[in-house]
Amino acid sequence: MKKILALALALALLCPALGALAEDTIKIGVFEPMTGATAAGGAMEKEGYDLANELYPDVLGKKIELVYGDNKSDRAEATLAAQSLVDKGVVAVLGSYASGLTMAGGEVFAEEEIPALTATATNPTVTLDCEWYARICFIDPFQGTMLARYAVKNEYKKIAIMREKDSEYAVGLVKYFQDELANYEGFEVVEVCDFMNKDEDFSALLGAVLKAQPDVIFTSVSYADKAAQIMKQARALGYEGAFFGGDTLDAPELFSIAGEAASGAVFTTFYDAAQPATEKTSEFLDAYRAKYGKEPAASVIMAYDAYLTMRDAIERAGSTDNEAIREALFATEGFVGAAGTITLNETHDAVRPVVFKQVQADGTTVFKDMIEP
């Protein structure tokens, strides 16, 4: 009995201290796929959040605590992960990689009135259907349009499409690409082949693609590993043409899996490290290289900027009130991030250029083009 009384007394004395500690902390949720099919994308964004939190750990005189929720690359699990973050008392949310997961979480965040900011989810529905979500990346109508114009500019008149049909991102990107391509006479999509994320063998689909003799294969995928598998298998079947795709190809797996089969492939992305966008670019690159000992993918720097943007919104709101943070976030204008200057428009989407990069024979990438909105 004495031990129980002593423990109860100790807890009573500790509680005020714990309460004071909680009052000195602001919780920001990180909503990402840490496991499952798109876990590599979530891991890249986590690197950006963690680095930003190390360099900018405070806001409003309080420590920022990142609270992670694993949406497991699954829409049903995403709903549960989003609710778990709400239940843990976060005042705002960052993430997710993958538009479908972001939209699933958005339903919860809207209902609970928690402001959220995605770094890389490009499907327009993310913000159109949620008055509590914003993004700092470009959207698929713009990206798909620019990919079509890139095809036209490079005289790719016969285009084959490999589309991951269980990815909202991949399906949407193809739609906007086809809508724009229809405006150009003499350019056509000669084959559209659908597959599922779980698929590994693309030989049958590639047989149909190669029969159509395309000038280029457009791989529209949720993550770079699928594009890499397609490239490798296509080369093995004798395909010698070009490849291109969207921003999800900007990941180490594209080359680590495909090897020389990826050489020459072109993809869209958000920034180019060789062309520093702002005075914060060098700060980010130096810190990232020191911490991780490698070069960052675009998703990393975008996540870094998402953290800084949300931190800035909280600072300008002057409080942790959900509505105040949302209003400040949606009013973001001219905020200087590491990947560029961020301004959100009336649909709380960022207005930014699309960068085209090309894979080299040694796996590095080089700047190829940039198109302003």
N, C-alpha and C positions, 0 to 999 in steps of 0.2 A: 504493500500500500504506500509506503514511504517513497519507493521508486516512482510509482505512478504520479504521486503528488509533485515530486521533484520535476518529472518530465513535463507535467502540465504547467508548472510555474515557469520552466525554461521556455516553453512554447509561447506562453503569454508575454514573456519579456521579449521574445524574438519577433513576434507579430508586428509590433510597431515599426521595427527596423525593416522588416520585409515590405511593409506598406510604404515606407518612405522610399525604399529602393524602387518599388513599382512606379511611384509618382515621378521619379527621376528618369524614367524610361519611356520612350515612344516606340510602340510596336508597329512595324511595317511587314505585312505578309508577303511572302514570295511564293507564288503559285506556279509551279513548274512540274514537268514530267521528270521525275528522278529515276523512274523505272519504266520498263515497257519499250515500245517500238521507237519512240522519239526521245528516249532518255539522254542520248548524246546531245541533242539540242538543248535540253534543260540544263545539262552539265555545263555547256558553254555559257549560257546566260548566268548561271550561278557564279561562275568565275568573275563575271563583270560586276554583279551585285556585291560579292564579297570584297572585291578590290575597292570599289567605291565606298563601301562601309568602313574599310580600314583607313582610307584617306580622308573621308568626311563622316566621322562617326557621330556627330552631334547636330541637333537642330533645336532651336528655341531654348538653348541652355540645357538640353536633356540628351541622354545617350539614345541613339537609334538601335533598337534590337530587331534583327531580321528573324522572322518566324517562318519557317519553311513548311509548305504543304505539298506533298507528292500527289499529283493528279494521275499518276501511273499510266499516262498515254491513253487514257480511256475516258470517254465522255461521262459515263455513269460515275466512275471514281472521281472525276473532276468535280462533279457536284458535291460529293462528300468532302473532298479536300477543301473546296471553297468554304463550305459551312464550318469546317473545323477551324479555319483561319478566323472566321467571324467569331466563333465561340471563344477563341483565345484572346480576343480583345484588340485586334489590329485596327488601326485608324485609317489605313490605306493598304492597297495591294499592288504588287508588281508582277507582271507575267500575263499570259503564259506563252511559251513557245508553242506553235501550232494553233491555227485559227479555230478549229473545231473545239479544242479544249478551252480556249479563251472564251468562246461563246457560251459553252456550258457553265463555266464559272461566272460569266457575266449575269446569268439569270439569278444566281444567288446574291451576288454583290449588289445588283439593282434592288432586289427585294429587301436586303438588309441596309441599303443606302451606304455602301462603302465605296469610296472613289478608287478606281483601278486604272492602271497604266500599263499597256503592253509595249514591249520593245520591238517585236518583230512580227506580230500577227497581222497579216496584210489583207485578209478578207474584209471587204467593206461592211459586212453585216455586224462585225464586232462592235462598231460604234453606232451604226444606224439603228440597231435594235436595243441599244443599252445607253441610257442617259447618265450612266455612272462610269463608263469606260472611255479612255482616250488612248491615243497611240502616238509614238514618235517616229514611226516608219512610214514609207509611202504605202499606197493601197494597190490592190491587184488590178483595178481598171487601168491605172496609170502604168503599172509594171507590164501587164499583158499587152497594152497598146505599144509600149516601147519595144517589147520583144518582137512584135509583128513588124514594126518599122525597121528594126535591126535586120530581120529576115529580108525585107524588101531592099534595104540599103546594100546588103551583101549578095543580092541576086539569087537567093534561095527560093526558086520558083516552085519546086516540088517538096512539100514538107510532110513528114510523117510525125505523128504524135503518140508517145507512150504516156498514158494517163493513169495515175493511181486513183481509182474511182471511189475508194473509201476515205479520201481526204478532201474536205471542203476546200482547202487551199488549192490543191492540184486541179480539181474540177473547175473551180472559179477562174483560175489563171488561164486555163485553156479556152474558156468561154470568151473572155475579154480579148485574148489573142485572135481567136477566129472572127470575132466581131470587127476588129480593126483590119485584119487581113482581107476581109470581104470588100474593102474599099479600093483594093489595088487589082487592076486587071492583069492577068497573066500569072498570078500567084495562086496556088491552091494547096489545100490539105489533101494529100493522096491516100492517107491511111490514118485511122485513129484506133489504137489498140488499148483496151482497158485491162487493168490487172489490180490485184489486191495487195495490200502492204505485206501480207504474210507470204506472198509468192516469191520463189527463189529461181525457178527455171523459166526463162523468157524465150526459149528457142522457138517455140511454135509461133508466138506473136511476132518475133523478129523475122521469121520466115515470110510472113505476110508483108511485113514492112519492107524487107529487102526486095521482094517481088515487085513492089511499087517503084523501086529505084529512086528514092528520095535524094535530094541534095543535102538535106539536114534532118536529123532526128531531134525533136523537141521532147525532152524528158521532163514531165511535170510530176513532181514527187514531193512527199511530205518531208523526206530527209535524204541527204546525199548518198547514203549507202545503196538505195535502190537504183539511182541513176548510175552509180559506179558499176553495179552488177549488169545493168543493161548495156553499158558501154563495153565492158569486158566481153560479154557474150556476143554482142554485135560484131566486134572486131574478129572474134574467133570464127564467126560465120562468113567473114570476108568483107564486111562493110568498111569502106574507106572514106566515107563522107564525113560531114561535120556533125557536131552535137552542140546544143545549147539548152539552157533551162533557167529557172527562176532563182531567187535568192537562197533557197534551201540547198542549192548545190555548193554554197560557200561554207564548206566544212572539210576538215582534214580527211574524212573517210573517202571523199571523192577520189583522191589520188592513192591513198593507202590501200584501197580495195581494187580500184581499176588499174593502177599503175600507168604504164605508157598508153593504155587504151584511152585514158582521159586527156592525153596531150592534145592541145588545140581547142578543147571544149571551152565554151564561153558561157558565163552566167551573169545575171544581174546581182547587184549587191548595194550596200548602203554607203560605203566609203572606201577610200583607198589609202593605205598607210603611207604610201610613197608621196602622197600629196596632202600634207597636214591641212586640216580644214580650219582649225582655230588655234589659239594659244594653248588650249587645254589638250590638244592632240598629243604633243610631245610628253606632257606630264603623264598622260595615260599610258602611252607606249613604254616609257622608261619604267614606270611602276609595274606594268604587266610583265615585261621581259625579266625584271628583277625577281618578281614573285614566282612566275611560272616557267621561266626559262625557255619560252617559245614565242612564236608570233601569234597574235590574236586573230580569230575569225571575226567577221562582221557582227555576228550575234553577241559576241563578248562586249565589244565597244558600245553596241546599242543598249545592252542591259546596263552597262556602266552609266550611260547617259540617262536612261530611264530612272535610275536611282537618284541621280543629281537633279533631274527635272522634278521628281516628286518631292525631294527634300526642299527644293526652291519653292514649290507650291505651299508646303507646310510653313515655311519661313514667311512667305508673303501673306498667308492666311492669318498668321500670328496666333494660331490656336490649333488644337487637335479636333475641333468640331468637324464632323464629316462634310456637312454642307459647305462650310467655309473652305475646306481643302479642295473640294470639287470645283467650286467657283474660281479659286485661284489657279488650279490646274488647267481648267478650260480656257482661262484668260492668258495662258503662257504665250509670250511674244518676245522674240529676239533673245531667248535664253541661249547662252553660249555653252555648248557641250563639246565633248571630245571629237565627235563624228560630224559636227556641224552646228549651225545655229538653228534653234528649234522654235517654231511658231505654229500654234494650233489654229486651224480654221473653224468655221461655224459648225462643222460636224465633229469637232475635236480630233481631227486627223492632222498629221504633220504635212507641211508642204516642203518637199525636198527633192533633189535630183536623183535619178537612177544612174548608177555606175555600172559599166560593163567591164569584166575582167576575164582574162584568158589563162588557162592552165598551160604551163610550160613543161618541157620534157623531164625536168628534174622535180616536178611537183610544185614549184613555186607558181605564183600567179602575177600577172602584170596588168596594169591599167590598159584598157583598150578604147573606151569611149565614155562619155558622160552626157546625159540629156536632161536639161532642166524642165520642170513642169510647165 
